[in-house]
Amino acid sequence: MVYFDATVGTQPSGFQGAELISDRAFANWSKEDLAAVHGDIQSRKTSQKVQTLAMQTAQVSICASGTVALDDRVVRENVPLSAAESARVQSALGGDLDNLLGKTQQELDQAGIGYLGKRETRVVPNLRYVTHRRSGENMAKLRLKCVY
């Protein structure tokens, strides 16, 4: 089994030549369906069509000799710091985040930033939306697996 993330967006990719996704991924899609997927991505709507397109594309590219399925693991990530917490960390470390390396929980507590070692986590959903930093375009990210 191989676990991977698939990204579905509406902007032209930087891929060239042999790296382009095969037309087979879109063979059974009408223009209306692709327009609906585009609309779902732009509005950040969780839809079966977005998931299906990502899985079909993965099937003809990264997982050609296996079966694509949603990642069934529970994956967690830290909840982002608030602006106040982030400012407190910057201040406590003198603006150099490298000073955080090697600190024990007790040292973090003494510096007033002990919450870094005890952060709340949240489950990462299989389908989530992110915004591209440069273009501002929405992209759907899916956690998938390839079963051999």
Solvent accessible surface area in square Angstrom, and as a share of the most:
residue,aa,sasa,rsa
1,M,129,0.58
2,V,69,0.40
3,Y,76,0.29
4,F,32,0.13
5,D,78,0.40
6,A,17,0.13
7,T,73,0.42
8,V,18,0.11
9,G,37,0.36
10,T,39,0.22
11,Q,98,0.43
12,P,123,0.77
13,S,69,0.45
14,G,71,0.68
15,F,107,0.44
16,Q,130,0.58
17,G,55,0.53
18,A,112,0.87
19,E,113,0.51
20,L,112,0.56
21,I,63,0.32
22,S,45,0.29
23,D,120,0.62
24,R,158,0.58
25,A,2,0.01
26,F,77,0.32
27,A,77,0.60
28,N,136,0.70
29,W,33,0.11
30,S,48,0.31
31,K,174,0.74
32,E,128,0.57
33,D,46,0.24
34,L,61,0.30
35,A,64,0.50
36,A,39,0.30
37,V,4,0.02
38,H,89,0.40
39,G,34,0.33
40,D,17,0.09
41,I,1,0.01
42,Q,64,0.28
43,S,75,0.49
44,R,106,0.39
45,K,114,0.48
46,T,101,0.59
47,S,19,0.12
48,Q,122,0.54
49,K,80,0.34
50,V,0,0.00
51,Q,35,0.16
52,T,41,0.24
53,L,13,0.07
54,A,2,0.01
55,M,43,0.19
56,Q,63,0.28
57,T,27,0.16
58,A,5,0.04
59,Q,62,0.28
60,V,32,0.18
61,S,56,0.36
62,I,97,0.49
63,C,1,0.01
64,A,70,0.55
65,S,99,0.64
66,G,15,0.14
67,T,87,0.51
68,V,14,0.08
69,A,31,0.24
70,L,57,0.28
71,D,3,0.02
72,D,101,0.53
73,R,114,0.42
74,V,112,0.64
75,V,46,0.26
76,R,128,0.47
77,E,74,0.33
78,N,79,0.40
79,V,46,0.26
80,P,83,0.53
81,L,53,0.26
82,S,56,0.36
83,A,90,0.70
84,A,65,0.51
85,E,50,0.22
86,S,46,0.29
87,A,62,0.48
88,R,114,0.42
89,V,8,0.05
90,Q,75,0.33
91,S,89,0.57
92,A,45,0.35
93,L,7,0.04
94,G,69,0.66
95,G,51,0.49
96,D,66,0.34
97,L,93,0.46
98,D,99,0.51
99,N,71,0.36
100,L,59,0.29
101,L,142,0.70
102,G,81,0.78
103,K,80,0.34
104,T,76,0.44
105,Q,65,0.29
106,Q,123,0.55
107,E,75,0.34
108,L,15,0.07
109,D,68,0.35
110,Q,137,0.61
111,A,48,0.37
112,G,42,0.41
113,I,0,0.00
114,G,9,0.09
115,Y,51,0.19
116,L,33,0.16
117,G,49,0.47
118,K,138,0.58
119,R,71,0.26
120,E,128,0.57
121,T,50,0.29
122,R,108,0.39
123,V,79,0.45
124,V,8,0.05
125,P,72,0.45
126,N,44,0.23
127,L,26,0.13
128,R,59,0.22
129,Y,28,0.11
130,V,50,0.28
131,T,72,0.42
132,H,71,0.32
133,R,239,0.87
134,R,222,0.81
135,S,58,0.37
136,G,47,0.46
137,E,46,0.20
138,N,23,0.12
139,M,42,0.19
140,A,0,0.00
141,K,49,0.21
142,L,0,0.00
143,R,15,0.06
144,L,0,0.00
145,K,22,0.09
146,C,1,0.01
147,V,56,0.32
148,Y,149,0.57
